């Protein structure tokens, strides 16, 4: 049975740390849900502002979780239709089994685009599958990729999007990147963005990779790694 715990803190990170300490797991092994945020009150000076979260273990066999965490980068080659069908069957089964743990019935639509096997997940109550800023979705994608590509000769890259979150988030990050780039150019001063996960940082880098006046670089250690935008 999946481990579940609630945590309280003055901010998100503190609340998550509190919850994780109760289940003995890492952020990569759980889905995170904010269940209570500080309420703005007129007389709140003496009223401690706290945030409350719930973490739920992403239950997977130990060997699969370990493999997912240390997934090796492989050379991406053209895969065959047979390769795609094998991975599609494996990933679809994994996702349906995972959704069933939460009593969710979600629709999975898969297709190949730009040499990537993509899975679009739709339905109600997808928030728990997305997680805070897409963290659960990213963890699912990593595990699904490991399961789908086990013993495959040709590596099949997969992307999972839940409720259109990935597309919406990328668009929002692209807009953010361009706005911050304009500030860097006008003020001639570097800007460091807030900590982001690998998916979000990649979106920022991609949005500005062909910008004529600015460049980007990631700095810091996970989970506080950030993108710095500076003049070329």
C-alpha positions in Angstrom: 0.0 0.0 0.0 1.3 3.4 -0.9 2.6 5.6 1.9 0.8 8.8 2.5 1.6 11.7 4.9 0.8 15.3 5.5 3.3 18.0 6.3 3.1 21.6 7.6 5.6 24.4 7.1 6.0 28.2 6.7 6.6 27.6 3.0 6.2 24.9 0.4 9.7 23.4 0.7 9.4 23.2 4.5 6.0 21.5 4.4 7.2 19.0 1.8 10.3 18.2 3.9 8.1 17.7 7.0 5.9 15.2 5.1 8.8 13.4 3.5 10.4 12.9 6.9 7.3 11.0 8.0 7.4 8.5 5.1 11.2 8.3 4.6 11.0 9.0 0.8 12.4 11.6 -1.6 10.5 14.1 -3.8 11.1 11.9 -6.8 9.2 9.0 -5.1 6.0 10.8 -4.3 3.3 12.9 -5.7 2.7 16.2 -3.9 -0.6 18.0 -3.3 -1.1 21.3 -1.7 -4.2 20.9 0.6 -4.1 24.1 2.5 -2.5 27.5 1.8 -2.2 30.5 4.1 -5.3 32.7 4.1 -4.8 36.5 3.9 -6.3 38.1 6.9 -6.4 41.8 8.0 -5.2 41.0 11.5 -2.6 38.3 10.8 0.5 39.6 12.5 0.2 37.2 15.3 -1.4 34.5 13.2 1.3 32.1 11.8 1.1 31.7 8.1 1.5 28.0 7.2 1.1 25.8 4.2 -0.1 22.2 4.4 0.7 19.5 1.8 0.0 15.8 1.3 2.6 13.4 -0.2 1.6 10.1 -1.8 4.1 7.4 -2.7 4.5 6.5 -6.3 4.5 2.7 -5.7 6.9 0.9 -8.1 9.1 -2.2 -7.7 12.5 -1.2 -6.2 14.5 -2.2 -9.2 12.3 -0.1 -11.5 12.4 2.9 -9.3 16.2 2.7 -9.0 16.6 2.3 -12.8 14.3 5.3 -13.4 16.3 7.5 -11.0 19.5 6.7 -12.8 18.3 6.4 -16.3 21.2 6.5 -18.7 21.3 8.9 -21.6 21.3 6.9 -24.9 21.9 7.9 -28.4 18.5 8.5 -30.0 18.1 6.6 -33.2 15.2 6.1 -35.6 12.9 3.4 -34.1 10.6 1.1 -36.0 6.9 0.8 -35.9 7.3 -2.5 -34.1 9.5 -0.8 -31.5 6.9 1.9 -31.0 4.1 -0.6 -30.6 6.0 -2.6 -28.0 6.8 0.5 -25.9 3.3 1.8 -26.4 1.8 -1.4 -25.0 4.1 -1.4 -22.0 3.7 2.2 -21.1 -0.1 2.2 -21.6 -0.4 -0.8 -19.2 1.9 0.9 -16.6 -0.1 4.1 -16.7 -3.5 2.4 -16.5 -2.2 0.3 -13.5 -0.9 3.5 -11.8 -4.2 5.4 -12.4 -6.2 2.5 -11.0 -4.3 2.9 -7.7 -6.1 6.3 -7.3 -9.4 5.1 -8.7 -9.0 7.2 -11.8 -10.3 6.3 -15.2 -8.4 8.4 -17.7 -8.1 8.3 -21.5 -4.7 7.7 -23.0 -4.1 8.7 -26.6 -0.7 7.8 -28.1 1.0 8.8 -31.4 4.4 9.2 -32.9 5.6 12.7 -33.8 9.1 13.9 -34.6 10.6 10.5 -33.7 9.0 10.7 -30.3 6.2 8.5 -28.9 3.8 10.8 -27.2 1.0 10.0 -24.7 -1.8 12.5 -24.1 -3.7 11.8 -20.9 -7.1 13.4 -20.5 -10.0 13.1 -18.1 -11.2 14.5 -14.7 -9.2 14.9 -11.6 -5.8 14.9 -13.4 -4.2 17.2 -10.8 -2.9 14.4 -8.7 -1.2 12.9 -11.7 0.4 16.3 -12.6 1.6 17.2 -9.2 3.1 20.4 -8.0 4.5 22.2 -11.1 4.4 18.9 -13.1 6.8 17.0 -10.8 4.6 13.8 -10.6 4.1 13.9 -14.3 7.9 14.1 -14.9 8.5 11.2 -12.5 5.9 9.1 -14.2 7.5 9.9 -17.6 10.9 8.8 -16.3 9.6 5.5 -14.9 7.5 4.8 -17.9 10.5 5.4 -20.2 12.5 2.9 -18.2 9.8 0.3 -18.3 8.9 0.8 -21.9 12.5 0.6 -23.1 13.6 -2.4 -21.1 15.7 -4.7 -23.3 14.8 -2.7 -26.4 17.5 -2.6 -29.1 16.3 0.8 -30.3 15.6 3.5 -27.7 12.1 5.0 -28.0 11.9 8.5 -26.5 8.5 9.1 -24.9 6.7 12.3 -23.7 3.7 12.2 -21.4 1.4 15.2 -21.2 -1.5 15.2 -18.7 -4.5 17.4 -19.3 -2.5 19.5 -21.7 -0.4 20.8 -18.8 3.0 20.4 -20.6 1.9 22.4 -23.6 0.4 25.2 -21.4 3.4 25.3 -19.2 5.8 25.5 -22.1 3.9 28.4 -23.6 3.9 30.2 -20.2 7.6 29.6 -19.8 8.4 30.8 -23.3 6.5 34.1 -22.6 8.4 34.5 -19.3 11.7 33.8 -21.0 11.2 36.5 -23.6 10.0 39.1 -21.1 13.0 38.5 -18.9 15.3 38.6 -21.9 14.0 42.0 -22.8 14.7 43.2 -19.3 18.3 41.9 -19.5 18.8 43.7 -22.8 17.3 47.0 -21.7 19.0 47.1 -18.3 22.2 45.2 -19.4 22.1 43.2 -16.3 21.8 39.4 -15.8 18.6 37.9 -14.3 18.5 34.7 -12.3 15.1 32.9 -12.4 13.5 31.0 -9.6 14.5 27.3 -9.1 13.0 25.1 -11.7 12.8 21.4 -12.5 14.7 20.0 -15.6 11.6 20.2 -17.8 11.0 23.9 -17.0 14.7 24.8 -17.4 14.8 23.1 -20.8 11.8 25.1 -21.9 13.6 28.4 -21.0 16.8 27.3 -22.7 14.9 26.3 -25.9 13.0 29.6 -25.9 16.1 31.7 -25.9 18.7 29.4 -27.7 18.4 31.5 -30.9 18.0 34.9 -29.2 20.5 37.4 -30.8 21.4 39.2 -27.7 21.1 36.9 -24.6 22.3 33.5 -23.5 21.2 31.1 -20.8 23.0 28.8 -18.4 21.8 26.6 -15.5 23.5 27.0 -12.1 23.2 25.5 -8.6 22.2 22.0 -7.3 18.9 20.2 -7.5 16.3 20.8 -6.4 17.3 24.5 -6.4 18.9 24.6 -9.8 18.2 27.9 -11.6 18.5 29.4 -15.1 20.6 32.6 -15.5 19.8 34.9 -18.5 22.7 37.2 -19.4 24.0 39.3 -22.3 26.1 37.5 -25.0 
